[in-house]
Amino acid sequence: METRVAVVGGGYAGIAAAFSLSESGIPVTLFESSKTLGGRARGLDCNGARIDNGQHILLGCYRETLALIGKTCKIPEPFFRMPLELAVDSFHLGSFPLPPPFDLLFGLLFSKGISLAEKLRAIRFMAKAGTLELEADTSVETLLEYHEQGGDITNFLWKPLCIAALNTPIETASARVFLAVLKDGLSGRGSDILIPRVDLSSLFPAGAAEIIRRNGGEILTSSPVRFVRKSSGGFEVSTDSASRHFSHAILAVAPQHLARLAKDLPEIKLPDFGYQPICTIYSQYPETTRLPRKMTGFSQGLAQWLIDRGSGLIAAVISAQGRHLALPQSELASEIHEEIRGVVPGLPPPLWQKVITEKRATFSCTVDVERPEQTTALPGLYLAGDYTAGKYPATLEAAIQSGLACADHIRPRT
Ligand SMILES: Cc1cc2nc3c(=O)[nH]c(=O)nc-3n(C[C@H](O)[C@H](O)[C@H](O)COP(=O)(O)OP(=O)(O)OC[C@H]3O[C@@H](n4cnc5c(N)ncnc54)[C@H](O)[C@@H]3O)c2cc1C
């Protein structure tokens, strides 16, 4: 059979795979069950504003993601990009205009809110982190204890970084994955913070879909795939309206949706993950409202991060499990308003608020977590998604890298 690829799932992973294949002139059809592309990173309309299903932050080290966005996004300057600046309670760390890793090492030395002894211990750990290899995986908490990172530096720096990057608390988070992110963050402009200026569907999916179509590929939204089966020389992909045959298939759905999709493919080993939620509370204030910083962190209270989206829209992010999940939405929203008032004195009541909880935002990135490879026991069948094997935790970069890896397997070797 001539090469024709089905991609099931129009999140960042599936779109990256389809885009990369279509760039090589390989016929590709992408099936997405929802009306919009983007999956767990998608834009939506709310009270006349454009928001996302959850506030996302990108890092300078997301090389593949930034390269693909550079190729596909039509909007000039789609990010607000800034050197790492962490403000958590009384702690403040800014990076210095020096080559990495000295930008952050000096940043730590001159940081505010922790003792000199803690700063020096943190600098020693950070200087080692770039080359640290673990013989066996362990928890981030154990790693930090071993490197004498207790007290304030853990509360103000390591805990928030671990939750932000791995969406898993330090007690159970994988030290190996944490170190991988830290290493990339310490090189180049890897630790730069990028906050999208546009919604997440416009950031990559919309532009990529347009190019895929222009290259002759198909993008079928509102097209849930009911099953994928082996057929002679390839795979049968069935939706409610049609069954079509392809030489290759990439299953790019979230791990919790894989079992249903692959029910007729016993060769696929299903991952056995725990999941972590992420809750975003959007609060719209009068247009002139500003946070003192683009991004502010908290080690106490409900919100972990407040992000100023501009035009008076503020996103509060709460990652992983916590007491917020037990609160009624209205109570959660008004507590968040009070927390925002703590940094913007005299703030009027919000014009509107919207609480979005993604219960299975990411898999729990725990010690020795087993992630399936992109290749499967069935030649021609691949898995793409932020949960598949890779050095990054469940992030846009992990999703994009996995999609590109699937495309590389399918593309004929030159
Ligand atoms: C609230 C929140 C905040 C986050 N914050 C960050 C952040 O700050 N930085 C960061 O890098 N990452 C963040 N992430 C993680 C990031 O969004 C994910 O890692 C990434 O979007 C996963 O992409 P994916 O393509 O692997 O999966 P998904 O986005 O889940 O895509 C799978 C797609 O498959 C579709 N699908 C499912 N079943 C079928 C079917 N049968 N037929 C057709 N289609 C189907 C789904 O509709 C979906 O569109 C966050 C995630 C959430 C939820």
The ligand as an SDF file (V2000), in Angstrom:
LIG
                    3D

 53 58  0  0  0  0  0  0  0  0999 V2000
   -4.7560   23.2140   32.5030 C   0  0  0  0  0  0  0  0  0  0  0  0
   -3.4580   22.7770   31.8900 C   0  0  0  0  0  0  0  0  0  0  0  0
   -2.3060   23.5510   32.0380 C   0  0  0  0  0  0  0  0  0  0  0  0
   -1.1190   23.1660   31.4580 C   0  0  0  0  0  0  0  0  0  0  0  0
   -0.0260   23.9640   31.5780 N   0  0  0  0  0  0  0  0  0  0  0  0
    1.0890   23.6980   30.8460 C   0  0  0  0  0  0  0  0  0  0  0  0
    2.1480   24.6100   30.7860 C   0  0  0  0  0  0  0  0  0  0  0  0
    2.1360   25.6610   31.4360 O   0  0  0  0  0  0  0  0  0  0  0  0
    3.2250   24.3040   29.9900 N   0  0  0  0  0  0  0  0  0  0  0  0
    3.2760   23.1600   29.2590 C   0  0  0  0  0  0  0  0  0  0  0  0
    4.2420   22.9660   28.5040 O   0  0  0  0  0  0  0  0  0  0  0  0
    2.2760   22.2450   29.3190 N   0  0  0  0  0  0  0  0  0  0  0  0
    1.1850   22.4890   30.0920 C   0  0  0  0  0  0  0  0  0  0  0  0
    0.1460   21.5920   30.1180 N   0  0  0  0  0  0  0  0  0  0  0  0
    0.3000   20.2920   29.4360 C   0  0  0  0  0  0  0  0  0  0  0  0
    0.0200   20.3780   27.9420 C   0  0  0  0  0  0  0  0  0  0  0  0
   -1.1930   21.0390   27.6940 O   0  0  0  0  0  0  0  0  0  0  0  0
   -0.0800   18.9350   27.4160 C   0  0  0  0  0  0  0  0  0  0  0  0
    1.1320   18.2760   27.7190 O   0  0  0  0  0  0  0  0  0  0  0  0
   -0.2900   18.8690   25.9150 C   0  0  0  0  0  0  0  0  0  0  0  0
   -1.2960   19.7590   25.4890 O   0  0  0  0  0  0  0  0  0  0  0  0
   -0.6800   17.4270   25.5360 C   0  0  0  0  0  0  0  0  0  0  0  0
   -0.8560   17.3350   24.1460 O   0  0  0  0  0  0  0  0  0  0  0  0
   -1.1910   15.9330   23.4760 P   0  0  0  0  0  0  0  0  0  0  0  0
   -1.3190   16.1970   22.0310 O   0  0  0  0  0  0  0  0  0  0  0  0
   -0.2110   14.9200   23.9450 O   0  0  0  0  0  0  0  0  0  0  0  0
   -2.5930   15.4660   24.0770 O   0  0  0  0  0  0  0  0  0  0  0  0
   -4.0350   16.1590   23.9910 P   0  0  0  0  0  0  0  0  0  0  0  0
   -3.8970   17.6290   23.9960 O   0  0  0  0  0  0  0  0  0  0  0  0
   -4.8490   15.5350   25.0700 O   0  0  0  0  0  0  0  0  0  0  0  0
   -4.5950   15.7440   22.5580 O   0  0  0  0  0  0  0  0  0  0  0  0
   -5.3090   14.5740   22.3210 C   0  0  0  0  0  0  0  0  0  0  0  0
   -6.4220   14.8920   21.3370 C   0  0  0  0  0  0  0  0  0  0  0  0
   -7.0540   13.6720   20.9630 O   0  0  0  0  0  0  0  0  0  0  0  0
   -8.4340   13.9170   20.7800 C   0  0  0  0  0  0  0  0  0  0  0  0
   -9.1290   12.6090   20.8320 N   0  0  0  0  0  0  0  0  0  0  0  0
   -9.3140   11.7970   21.9060 C   0  0  0  0  0  0  0  0  0  0  0  0
   -9.9610   10.6630   21.5240 N   0  0  0  0  0  0  0  0  0  0  0  0
  -10.1750   10.7840   20.1960 C   0  0  0  0  0  0  0  0  0  0  0  0
  -10.7950    9.9380   19.2270 C   0  0  0  0  0  0  0  0  0  0  0  0
  -11.3130    8.7540   19.5560 N   0  0  0  0  0  0  0  0  0  0  0  0
  -10.8660   10.3640   17.9350 N   0  0  0  0  0  0  0  0  0  0  0  0
  -10.3450   11.5690   17.5560 C   0  0  0  0  0  0  0  0  0  0  0  0
   -9.7410   12.3900   18.4470 N   0  0  0  0  0  0  0  0  0  0  0  0
   -9.6590   12.0130   19.7330 C   0  0  0  0  0  0  0  0  0  0  0  0
   -8.7580   14.8690   21.9160 C   0  0  0  0  0  0  0  0  0  0  0  0
   -9.9550   15.5780   21.6800 O   0  0  0  0  0  0  0  0  0  0  0  0
   -7.5190   15.7750   21.9120 C   0  0  0  0  0  0  0  0  0  0  0  0
   -7.7010   16.8930   21.0810 O   0  0  0  0  0  0  0  0  0  0  0  0
   -1.0570   21.9380   30.7280 C   0  0  0  0  0  0  0  0  0  0  0  0
   -2.1950   21.1540   30.5960 C   0  0  0  0  0  0  0  0  0  0  0  0
   -3.3810   21.5660   31.1420 C   0  0  0  0  0  0  0  0  0  0  0  0
   -4.6050   20.7110   30.9610 C   0  0  0  0  0  0  0  0  0  0  0  0
  1  2  1  0
  2  3  1  0
  2 52  2  0
  3  4  2  0
  4  5  1  0
  4 50  1  0
  5  6  2  0
  6  7  1  0
  6 13  1  0
  7  8  2  0
  7  9  1  0
  9 10  1  0
 10 11  2  0
 10 12  1  0
 12 13  2  0
 13 14  1  0
 14 15  1  0
 14 50  1  0
 15 16  1  0
 16 17  1  0
 16 18  1  0
 18 19  1  0
 18 20  1  0
 20 21  1  0
 20 22  1  0
 22 23  1  0
 23 24  1  0
 24 25  2  0
 24 26  1  0
 24 27  1  0
 27 28  1  0
 28 29  2  0
 28 30  1  0
 28 31  1  0
 31 32  1  0
 32 33  1  0
 33 34  1  0
 33 48  1  0
 34 35  1  0
 35 36  1  0
 35 46  1  0
 36 37  1  0
 36 45  1  0
 37 38  2  0
 38 39  1  0
 39 40  1  0
 39 45  2  0
 40 41  1  0
 40 42  2  0
 42 43  1  0
 43 44  2  0
 44 45  1  0
 46 47  1  0
 46 48  1  0
 48 49  1  0
 50 51  2  0
 51 52  1  0
 52 53  1  0
M  END
$$$$
